Amino acid sequence: MSNAPLARLWPGLLLVACGTHALAATTTTTFVVQATIIQDCSVSATNMNFGTLGLLTINYDANSVITPVCTAGTVYNLGLDGGTVAGSAPGARLLGNAGGSTILFDLYRDAARSTMWGNTAGTNTVSGTGTGQAQPYTVYGRIAPQATTPAAGTYNTTITVTVTY
């Protein structure tokens, strides 16, 4: 028997042994993953509809819900302006029609409708601290009896909700 076949295998065995050893070396590194959460809020609101009314000789009540969502720990303040009808202000809000007629109404922070909702921080607004989840607040609306019922028609205004944080 000749040693020739073994001599031909020897260089291949040497390569396999050396190649396996070369693959065993490694190196590592690290990197940082980071996110920064800022104080932030968003807000949504449902519309308030007093419905179809006749003579304004009794109270008509309706509700809306304002829902702020603020990052956890964010202190916020919710305020409501007077609306878009000229001469309207918290405490004397007006619904208006295309002909210029108005209906007096207001918005309250409590179901008894005794605490007016306005936009002066610390006076007639609502404060809270964010939880990172929706925090709904009911807005209680009332059209009180009016001295005169205005002309038939659709009356409206747009209230702006301001979240200060």
Secondary structure by P-SEA (a helix, b strand, c coil): ccaaaaaaaaaaaaaaaaaaaaaccccbbbbbbbccccccccbbbbbbbccccccccbbbbbbbbbbbbbcccccbbbbbcccccccccccbbbbbcccbbbbbbcccccccccccccccccccbbbbbbcccbbbbbbbbbbccccccccbbbbbbbbbbbbcc
